[in-house]
């Protein structure tokens, strides 16, 4: 594996990101497990791309998209992270490098001091990823999700 490159997502990524989002394993770990239609996804994507308080990155390995990381400004210099690996990229040890590259990009672009993660209580792999990356649980699980936080500085 070469070093991952983080780039800003564009509207040209819409169908790829939608396919990843609608993957059954991704839907199972998401806040909403519904299948998303292209028109809804395009409206959402355009809104994210235009929002000054959101960052949507596509991570590439040797020029091939392998995952995405989104950051949403939660205020107080805290940002919530959401990570998705391409279905074909799972099991290749890419989750941590994708998360790390996303965090580096966030730190370079913002004055963020912490990153928050909401992890579905049944998603042991995601919980392990965030815990290994230094995220600590900050509140008891609520609505089926654990809340974790990592200080960047």
C-alpha positions as CSV (number, residue, x, y, z in Angstrom):
1,X,0.0,0.0,0.0
2,X,1.2,3.5,-0.9
3,X,0.5,6.5,1.3
4,X,-3.2,7.4,1.2
5,X,-4.0,10.7,-0.5
6,X,-7.0,12.7,0.9
7,X,-8.8,14.9,-1.6
8,X,-12.0,16.8,-1.4
9,X,-15.1,15.0,-2.7
10,X,-16.8,16.5,-5.7
11,X,-20.2,16.0,-7.3
12,X,-18.4,13.7,-9.7
13,X,-18.1,11.2,-6.8
14,X,-21.8,11.1,-6.2
15,X,-22.5,7.6,-7.7
16,X,-19.5,6.1,-6.0
17,X,-20.3,7.5,-2.6
18,X,-24.0,6.5,-3.0
19,X,-23.0,2.9,-3.8
20,X,-20.8,2.8,-0.7
21,X,-23.6,4.4,1.4
22,X,-26.2,1.9,0.2
23,X,-24.0,-1.1,0.8
24,X,-25.8,-3.4,3.4
25,X,-22.9,-3.4,5.9
26,X,-22.7,0.4,5.7
27,X,-26.4,0.8,6.2
28,X,-26.4,-1.5,9.2
29,X,-23.8,0.7,11.0
30,X,-25.4,4.0,10.0
31,X,-27.9,6.2,11.9
32,X,-30.3,5.5,9.1
33,X,-30.4,2.1,7.5
34,X,-32.6,3.2,4.7
35,X,-31.6,2.8,1.1
36,X,-30.9,6.3,-0.4
37,X,-32.1,7.3,-3.9
38,X,-29.8,9.2,-6.2
39,X,-31.9,12.4,-6.2
40,X,-31.9,12.6,-2.4
41,X,-28.2,11.7,-2.4
42,X,-27.3,14.5,-4.9
43,X,-29.2,17.1,-2.8
44,X,-27.4,15.9,0.3
45,X,-24.0,15.9,-1.4
46,X,-24.5,19.4,-2.9
47,X,-25.4,20.7,0.5
48,X,-22.3,19.1,2.2
49,X,-20.0,20.4,-0.5
50,X,-21.4,23.9,-0.1
51,X,-21.3,23.9,3.7
52,X,-18.4,25.8,5.4
53,X,-18.9,23.6,8.5
54,X,-18.5,20.3,6.8
55,X,-15.5,18.5,5.2
56,X,-16.0,15.5,2.9
57,X,-12.9,13.7,1.8
58,X,-12.3,10.8,-0.5
59,X,-9.2,8.7,0.3
60,X,-7.2,7.2,-2.5
61,X,-4.6,4.4,-2.5
62,X,-2.5,4.5,-5.7
63,X,-5.2,6.7,-7.4
64,X,-8.1,4.3,-6.5
65,X,-10.8,5.5,-4.1
66,X,-10.8,3.3,-1.0
67,X,-12.9,5.2,1.5
68,X,-14.4,8.5,2.7
69,X,-14.2,10.6,5.8
70,X,-16.7,13.3,6.7
71,X,-16.3,15.9,9.4
72,X,-19.1,18.0,10.8
73,X,-18.4,21.0,12.9
74,X,-20.1,20.5,16.3
75,X,-19.0,23.8,17.7
76,X,-16.5,24.5,20.4
77,X,-13.7,23.4,18.1
78,X,-15.1,19.8,18.1
79,X,-15.9,18.0,14.9
80,X,-17.8,14.7,14.5
81,X,-16.2,12.1,12.2
82,X,-17.9,9.6,9.9
83,X,-15.9,7.0,8.0
84,X,-16.9,4.6,5.3
85,X,-14.7,2.1,3.6
86,X,-15.4,0.9,0.0
87,X,-16.8,-2.6,0.3
88,X,-13.9,-4.0,-1.7
89,X,-11.4,-2.2,0.6
90,X,-12.7,-3.9,3.8
91,X,-10.4,-6.4,5.4
92,X,-7.2,-4.9,4.0
93,X,-6.2,-2.9,7.0
94,X,-7.2,0.4,5.5
95,X,-9.6,1.8,8.2
96,X,-6.9,3.2,10.4
97,X,-4.9,4.8,7.6
98,X,-8.1,6.3,6.2
99,X,-9.0,7.7,9.6
100,X,-5.5,9.0,10.3
101,X,-5.3,10.7,6.9
102,X,-8.7,12.3,7.5
103,X,-7.7,13.6,11.0
104,X,-4.4,15.0,9.5
105,X,-6.4,16.9,6.9
106,X,-8.9,18.2,9.5
107,X,-6.0,19.4,11.7
108,X,-4.4,21.2,8.8
109,X,-7.5,23.0,7.7
110,X,-9.2,23.9,11.0
111,X,-8.5,24.8,14.6
112,X,-10.2,21.6,15.8
113,X,-9.1,20.4,19.2
114,X,-11.2,17.3,19.3
115,X,-12.9,14.7,17.2
116,X,-16.1,12.9,18.2
117,X,-17.4,9.6,16.9
118,X,-20.8,8.0,17.2
119,X,-20.4,4.2,16.9
120,X,-23.3,1.8,16.7
121,X,-23.3,-0.5,19.8
122,X,-23.3,-3.6,17.5
123,X,-20.3,-2.4,15.4
124,X,-17.4,-4.0,17.2
125,X,-15.0,-3.4,14.3
126,X,-15.7,0.4,14.3
127,X,-15.5,0.6,18.1
128,X,-12.1,-1.2,18.0
129,X,-10.8,1.2,15.3
130,X,-11.7,4.3,17.2
131,X,-10.4,2.9,20.5
132,X,-7.1,1.9,18.9
133,X,-6.9,5.5,17.4
134,X,-7.1,7.0,20.9
135,X,-10.8,7.8,21.2
136,X,-12.3,7.4,24.6
137,X,-16.0,6.9,25.6
138,X,-17.5,10.1,26.9
139,X,-21.1,9.2,27.6
140,X,-23.1,6.0,28.1
141,X,-24.7,4.6,24.9
142,X,-27.8,6.4,23.8
143,X,-30.2,5.6,20.9
144,X,-28.0,2.6,20.1
145,X,-24.8,4.5,19.7
146,X,-21.7,5.0,21.8
147,X,-20.1,8.4,21.9
148,X,-16.3,8.6,21.7
149,X,-13.9,11.6,21.7
150,X,-10.3,12.1,20.8
151,X,-8.2,15.2,21.7
152,X,-6.1,16.3,18.7
153,X,-3.6,18.4,20.6
